[in-house]
Amino acid sequence: MEKKRRSSRNAKPLDGFKIVDLTTVVFGPYASQLLGDYGAEVIKIEAPGGDSTRRIGPSAESGMASLFLGVNKNKKSIGIDLRKEQGRDALLRIVKGADVFMHNMRPAKVERLGLAPSVVRDRYPKLIYAELLGFSESGPYAGHPAYDDIIQGLSGLAGLMERHLGEPRYLPTAIADKVAGLFAVQAILAAAFERNKTGRGCTVTVPMFEAIVSFGLVEHLYGAQFAPPLGKIGYPRALMPWRRPYRASDDRFVCIMPYSDGNWRALLTALGDTQTLEDARFADLESRTQNIDVLYRILGGHVATRTSDEWLSLCRKLDVPAHRMNRVEDLEHDPHLKAVEHFKTLRDERMGQLVVPSNPIAFDGRPLGISVPPRLGADSRSVLSQSGFLPNEIDALVASGVIEVAS
């Protein structure tokens, strides 16, 4: 009984949920990594040579570069040459016991490989078939190649940067890939919930372009939500040049966000700025929104007169939201992240120590574990064996080059 209770305490929500994952680069692998974090068995199917991200960034071992490590934890790897019929047959046998089959290939390639939704789901009706695409197939962009930069440009994100900075820029993070990956996780879990009710699988289509358009327009559709429009498109506060971290007198930056009427009144009163406090342009949320850049510029002028510590102390006293600005290299030393042990150290016999950010979600206080991303083909033999392949069949597939195993 004690062993059973211990096992239950260590269980994860998706234990027993099996995913066969053909995705590459960031969009799909980020989604499947999150599902793996939650306990799913994720079998990463890799073409000869492996995912291209195995070679992007610094590495302590060939084929295990930093970008690959960032989106492929908690997975198994099997190398399969899907250009060969034996490889495609092997894949379909592996899919037989899976809950989810996911890919981010263009539809024409999927058709050529004989892995279209109609084919695979006809064979496995309970399967959740997740296709992670650049664009919906009913539009003129269907089948076009799509990467993060392309989607940032098409979706309006680069244009928002232009309105903010005066020239188009991509956000310096793969925001489209990662946010679309979150859409994919939600959609796959929703499909699993539906299958629990109906007993039937379904095809889940996640188009990156449309997902990021929806994401970006949450606040920026603004007045254009109405017909006829009640204002311009674009959320003014987010687009103002003075919406920025402020430089304090000690040359450190602080992020101060007075939002409510009470926040602004308390802060301006403490500063003795009666002129701004009594200015009708800043009297309430609606008028402040219309004149927010002027108000932020005034606040920036105030911040320059005191040290960052003085500002943080004052804002804590007034209960005005504020914190110092971290740069990326500061995060490992952030006192809160250190206290909650957000960064974990994994030890690998060949690569040594790896520092990784953890998935912060907990279930009944149980944190989620992390495993080192797999080497190419590290699990080829075990996955095939669990899928019903006999030892001599596996040896033949390896000898013919259809299956790649780790060296």
C-alpha positions in Angstrom: 0.0 0.0 0.0 2.8 2.4 0.9 4.5 1.7 -2.5 1.2 2.5 -4.3 0.8 5.8 -2.4 4.4 6.8 -3.2 3.8 6.0 -6.8 0.7 8.1 -6.8 2.5 11.0 -5.3 5.2 10.9 -8.0 2.7 10.4 -10.9 2.1 13.1 -13.5 -1.2 14.1 -15.0 -0.4 12.7 -18.5 1.2 9.4 -17.3 0.2 6.7 -19.8 -0.5 9.3 -22.6 1.6 8.4 -25.6 2.6 10.8 -28.3 4.4 10.1 -31.6 6.0 13.3 -32.6 7.4 14.1 -36.1 7.7 17.8 -35.4 11.0 19.7 -35.9 12.7 23.1 -35.1 10.7 25.0 -32.3 6.9 25.2 -32.9 6.1 21.5 -32.6 9.0 20.4 -30.3 8.1 23.1 -27.8 4.5 21.9 -27.7 5.5 18.2 -27.3 8.1 19.1 -24.6 5.4 20.7 -22.5 3.2 17.6 -22.9 6.3 15.5 -21.9 6.7 17.7 -18.9 3.2 16.8 -17.8 4.0 13.1 -18.1 3.2 12.1 -21.6 5.6 9.6 -23.3 6.9 11.5 -26.2 8.6 9.5 -29.0 10.5 11.9 -31.2 10.7 10.6 -34.7 13.9 12.0 -36.4 15.0 11.8 -40.0 18.6 10.7 -40.8 20.9 13.2 -39.3 18.3 14.4 -36.8 16.4 17.6 -36.1 18.2 20.6 -37.5 18.3 22.3 -34.1 20.8 19.6 -33.0 23.3 21.8 -34.7 22.2 25.3 -33.7 24.1 26.9 -30.9 27.0 25.9 -28.7 27.3 22.3 -27.7 29.4 20.1 -25.4 28.7 17.1 -27.7 28.1 16.9 -31.4 24.3 16.7 -32.2 23.3 18.1 -28.8 23.4 21.9 -29.4 21.7 24.4 -27.1 18.6 25.1 -29.1 17.8 21.4 -29.3 18.3 21.1 -25.6 15.9 23.9 -25.0 12.9 22.2 -26.6 13.4 18.5 -26.4 13.6 17.5 -22.8 11.5 14.6 -21.5 11.4 12.8 -24.8 12.7 9.6 -26.4 14.3 9.6 -29.9 14.1 7.1 -32.7 15.7 7.7 -36.1 13.6 6.6 -39.0 14.2 7.1 -42.8 10.6 7.8 -43.9 11.7 8.0 -47.5 11.8 4.2 -47.4 8.7 2.1 -47.4 10.0 0.0 -44.5 10.4 3.2 -42.5 6.9 4.4 -43.1 5.6 0.9 -42.2 7.6 1.0 -39.0 6.2 4.4 -38.1 2.6 3.2 -38.5 3.3 0.3 -36.3 4.6 2.6 -33.6 1.6 4.9 -34.0 -0.7 1.9 -33.3 -0.4 2.3 -29.5 -0.3 6.1 -29.5 -2.9 8.6 -28.3 -1.5 11.4 -30.4 0.3 11.6 -33.7 1.7 15.1 -34.4 3.7 16.7 -37.3 4.6 20.1 -38.7 5.3 19.1 -42.2 3.7 20.9 -45.2 0.5 19.0 -46.4 2.1 18.1 -49.8 4.9 16.2 -48.1 2.5 14.5 -45.7 0.5 13.3 -48.7 3.7 12.0 -50.4 4.6 10.0 -47.4 1.2 8.4 -47.1 0.6 10.0 -43.7 -2.4 12.2 -44.5 -5.1 12.5 -41.8 -7.6 10.5 -43.8 -5.1 7.6 -44.1 -3.8 7.5 -40.6 -7.1 8.1 -38.8 -8.9 5.5 -41.0 -6.4 3.0 -39.7 -6.6 4.3 -36.1 -10.0 5.9 -35.4 -9.3 6.8 -31.8 -6.1 8.6 -32.6 -5.7 12.4 -32.1 -4.0 13.6 -35.3 -2.4 17.0 -34.7 -1.2 18.9 -37.8 0.8 22.0 -36.9 0.8 24.1 -40.0 2.1 27.5 -41.1 -1.3 28.4 -42.6 -4.8 27.0 -42.8 -5.3 24.9 -45.9 -8.3 26.7 -47.2 -6.5 30.0 -47.9 -4.1 31.2 -50.6 -1.0 30.8 -48.3 -1.7 27.1 -47.8 1.5 25.0 -48.2 3.8 28.0 -48.0 6.9 27.5 -45.8 6.5 29.3 -42.4 9.1 30.2 -39.8 9.0 32.5 -36.9 10.3 35.6 -38.7 7.8 35.1 -41.5 4.9 34.8 -39.2 6.1 37.8 -37.1 6.1 39.8 -40.2 2.8 38.6 -41.6 0.9 38.7 -38.4 1.5 42.3 -37.6 4.0 41.8 -34.8 6.9 43.4 -36.7 4.5 46.2 -37.7 3.7 46.9 -34.1 7.4 47.2 -33.4 7.5 49.7 -36.3 4.8 51.8 -34.6 6.7 51.6 -31.3 10.3 52.1 -32.5 9.9 53.9 -35.9 11.1 51.0 -38.0 10.0 47.3 -38.4 11.7 44.8 -36.1 11.2 41.2 -35.1 10.7 40.6 -31.4 14.1 39.2 -30.2 12.5 35.8 -29.3 10.8 33.1 -31.3 7.5 34.4 -30.0 5.4 33.0 -32.9 6.8 29.5 -32.6 6.4 29.4 -28.9 2.9 30.9 -28.6 1.6 28.7 -31.5 3.1 25.8 -29.5 0.9 26.8 -26.6 -2.1 26.8 -28.8 -1.1 23.3 -30.0 -0.8 22.0 -26.4 -4.3 23.4 -25.5 -5.9 22.0 -28.7 -4.4 18.5 -28.2 -5.5 18.3 -24.5 -9.0 19.6 -25.6 -9.2 16.8 -28.2 -8.2 14.3 -25.6 -11.0 15.5 -23.3 -13.5 15.2 -26.1 -12.3 11.7 -26.9 -12.9 10.7 -23.3 -16.6 11.6 -23.9 -17.1 10.3 -27.4 -14.5 7.5 -27.7 -13.5 8.9 -31.1 -10.3 10.7 -32.1 -10.2 13.8 -34.3 -7.9 15.8 -36.5 -6.6 18.9 -34.8 -5.3 21.7 -37.1 -3.1 24.4 -35.6 -2.2 27.1 -38.1 0.6 29.3 -36.8 -0.3 32.4 -38.8 -3.9 32.6 -37.7 -2.9 31.7 -34.1 -0.5 34.6 -33.8 -2.9 37.0 -35.4 -5.5 36.1 -32.7 -2.8 36.4 -30.0 -1.6 39.8 -31.2 -5.1 41.3 -31.6 -6.3 40.5 -28.1 -5.6 44.2 -27.1 -4.6 45.7 -30.5 -7.9 45.2 -32.4 -9.1 48.0 -30.1 -11.6 50.3 -31.8 -11.8 48.1 -34.9 -13.8 45.5 -32.9 -16.8 47.6 -33.7 -18.6 48.1 -37.0 -18.2 50.9 -37.9 -14.9 51.3 -36.0 -15.0 53.4 -32.8 -11.3 54.1 -33.0 -8.1 53.1 -34.6 -6.6 49.7 -34.4 -3.8 49.4 -31.9 -3.8 49.6 -28.1 -2.3 53.1 -27.3 -0.7 52.3 -24.0 1.3 49.4 -25.4 2.5 51.5 -28.4 3.7 54.6 -26.6 7.5 55.3 -26.8 7.6 56.1 -23.1 6.2 52.7 -22.1 9.6 51.5 -21.1 11.8 50.7 -18.1 12.9 54.0 -16.5 16.6 54.9 -15.8 17.0 55.9 -12.2 19.8 58.3 -10.9 22.1 55.4 -10.2 21.9 54.3 -13.9 19.9 51.3 -13.0 16.5 50.7 -14.6 13.2 50.1 -12.8 9.8 49.0 -14.1 7.0 50.9 -12.5 3.4 50.3 -13.4 0.9 52.5 -11.6 -2.4 51.4 -13.1 -5.4 52.2 -11.0 -6.6 55.7 -10.0 -5.4 54.9 -6.5 -1.9 54.0 -7.7 -1.5 57.2 -9.6 -2.9 59.4 -6.9 -0.7 57.8 -4.2 2.5 58.1 -6.3 1.9 61.7 -7.5 0.9 62.8 -4.0 4.1 61.2 -2.5 6.1 63.1 -5.1 4.4 66.3 -4.4 3.5 66.7 -8.1 0.2 68.5 -7.6 0.2 69.9 -11.1 0.0 66.4 -12.7 -2.3 65.2 -10.0 -4.8 67.9 -10.8 -4.4 67.7 -14.6 -7.8 66.7 -16.2 -5.9 64.6 -18.8 -5.0 62.1 -16.2 -8.1 62.2 -14.0 -9.3 58.6 -14.7 -8.5 55.4 -16.6 -10.1 56.5 -19.8 -8.5 59.9 -20.0 -5.1 58.5 -18.9 -5.2 56.0 -21.7 -5.7 58.7 -24.2 -2.8 60.7 -22.9 -0.6 58.0 -21.5 2.6 58.8 -23.3 2.6 62.3 -21.8 2.1 60.8 -18.3 4.8 58.2 -18.8 7.2 60.9 -19.9 6.5 62.8 -16.7 7.0 59.7 -14.6 10.3 59.0 -16.4 11.4 62.5 -15.5 10.7 61.8 -11.8 12.4 58.5 -11.8 15.7 60.1 -13.0 15.9 62.1 -9.8 16.2 59.1 -7.4 18.1 55.9 -7.1 16.5 52.6 -8.1 16.4 51.4 -4.5 14.7 54.5 -3.4 12.0 54.0 -6.0 11.5 50.4 -5.2 11.2 51.2 -1.5 8.7 54.0 -2.2 6.6 51.8 -4.5 6.5 49.0 -2.0 5.3 51.5 0.7 2.6 52.8 -1.6 1.7 49.3 -3.0 2.4 50.5 -6.5 3.6 47.7 -8.8 7.3 48.0 -9.4 10.5 45.9 -9.8 14.0 46.3 -11.1 14.7 45.4 -14.7 16.5 42.1 -15.2 18.6 41.4 -18.2 18.6 37.8 -19.4 22.0 37.2 -17.8 20.6 38.3 -14.5 17.9 35.7 -14.3 20.0 32.9 -12.8 20.8 35.3 -9.9 17.3 36.6 -9.3 16.6 36.1 -5.6 13.0 34.9 -6.2 14.0 32.4 -8.9 16.8 31.1 -6.7 14.4 30.7 -3.8 11.9 28.7 -5.8 14.8 26.7 -7.4 13.6 27.6 -10.9 16.9 26.6 -12.5 17.8 23.0 -12.3 21.1 21.3 -12.8 21.0 18.1 -14.8 24.1 15.9 -15.0 24.9 13.9 -18.1 27.8 11.4 -18.3 29.0 12.8 -21.6 28.0 16.5 -21.6 28.6 17.2 -17.9 26.3 19.6 -16.1 23.4 21.3 -17.9 21.5 24.3 -16.4 17.9 24.4 -17.4 14.8 26.4 -16.5 12.1 24.3 -15.1 8.4 24.1 -15.9 7.0 26.0 -13.0 3.6 24.3 -12.9 2.8 22.1 -9.9 0.0 19.7 -9.3 -1.0 19.3 -5.6 2.4 20.8 -4.9 4.2 18.2 -6.9 6.8 19.8 -9.2 7.5 18.4 -12.7 10.7 16.5 -13.3 13.1 17.1 -16.1 15.2 14.6 -18.2 18.1 15.3 -20.5 17.0 15.5 -24.2 17.7 12.3 -26.1 20.6 11.6 -28.4 19.6 10.8 -31.9 18.3 7.2 -32.0 18.9 6.7 -28.3 15.6 4.8 -27.9 15.2 3.3 -31.4 15.5 -0.3 -30.2 13.4 0.0 -27.1 10.6 1.8 -28.9 10.5 -0.7 -31.7 10.5 -3.6 -29.2 7.6 -2.0 -27.3 5.8 -1.7 -30.6 5.9 -5.4 -31.2 9.0 -5.7 -33.4 11.1 -8.9 -32.9 14.8 -8.6 -32.3 15.7 -10.0 -35.7 13.3 -7.4 -37.4 15.0 -4.6 -35.5 18.5 -5.8 -36.4 17.4 -6.0 -40.1 16.0 -2.4 -40.0 19.2 -1.1 -38.5 21.4 -2.9 -40.9 19.4 -1.6 -43.9 19.7 2.0 -42.7 16.0 2.4 -42.2 16.5 2.8 -38.4 19.2 5.0 -36.9 20.5 4.1 -33.5 22.7 6.2 -31.1 26.4 5.7 -31.4 
